[in-house]
Amino acid sequence: MRLFVALALWISVSANASSLTLDRIFADPALSGELPRSLKISPDGKRVTFLRGRSDQQERLDLWERDVASGETRMLVDSEALTGGSEVLSAEEQARRERQRTANLRGIAEYYFSADGHRLLFPLAGALYVYDLRQPADQAVTQLTQAEDGFATDPRFSPKGNYVSFVRDQNLYVVSVESGEVTALTTEGGGLTSYATAEFVAQEEMDR
């Protein structure tokens, strides 16, 4: 009986293995399904946030949270709803994602908590957005910058969370979270001069 079961299992595995190539094993999307990425615990410890793809689009990442007390999991930001499914990356962003081995990803590729844990900052398709966790879901998302004004990269909250810094066209900017007013801190960027951005060697070899 044991021999029969073992033989049946071997036949089943062999049949499945014949249609599974090495290329497919290491290709995207992953065979394991839409696994969470970039898990973070909120500063107050009340929630765990993460990025996750969809069953039909594993490479398009949305922002999710899991409430620690209740165990409830919900989507915070539907990336496709914000972009309409259209997403064009700048050459700089594409090169950075290739270095990070995430060039195949779309949607929300990174996000950051404010120090007080009340807000989440994320870039999407060249624009910057803030999600206010204190607001109702339909009022929580605020767009801070427009992609048409230039592709924004490397966003960071200020210590008090009332400003966001970012790099655009090789210059450093800040934007007020409350008013949306954008201020250029440098204006000489261009050509061989870049502000607030590590040079290629530092990014590639020093993880900067």
Stockholm file with secondary structure:
# STOCKHOLM 1.0

chainA/1-208         MRLFVALALWISVSANASSLTLDRIFADPALSGELPRSLKISPDGKRVTFLRGRSDQQERLDLWERDVASGETRMLVDSEALTGGSEVLSAEEQARRERQRTANLRGIAEYYFSADGHRLLFPLAGALYVYDLRQPADQAVTQLTQAEDGFATDPRFSPKGNYVSFVRDQNLYVVSVESGEVTALTTEGGGLTSYATAEFVAQEEMDR
#=GR chainA/1-208 SS CHHHHHHHHHHHHHHHHTTCCHHHHHSSSCTTCSCCEEEEECTTSSEEEEEECCSSCTTEEEEEEEETTTCCEEEEECHHHHHTTCCCCCHHHHHHHHHTTCTTCEECCCCEECTTSSEEEEEETTEEEEEETTSCGGGCEEECCCGGGCCCEEEEECTTSSEEEEEETTEEEEEETTTCCEEESCCCCBTTBCSSCCCHHHHHHSCC
#=GC SS_cons         CHHHHHHHHHHHHHHHHTTCCHHHHHSSSCTTCSCCEEEEECTTSSEEEEEECCSSCTTEEEEEEEETTTCCEEEEECHHHHHTTCCCCCHHHHHHHHHTTCTTCEECCCCEECTTSSEEEEEETTEEEEEETTSCGGGCEEECCCGGGCCCEEEEECTTSSEEEEEETTEEEEEETTTCCEEESCCCCBTTBCSSCCCHHHHHHSCC
//
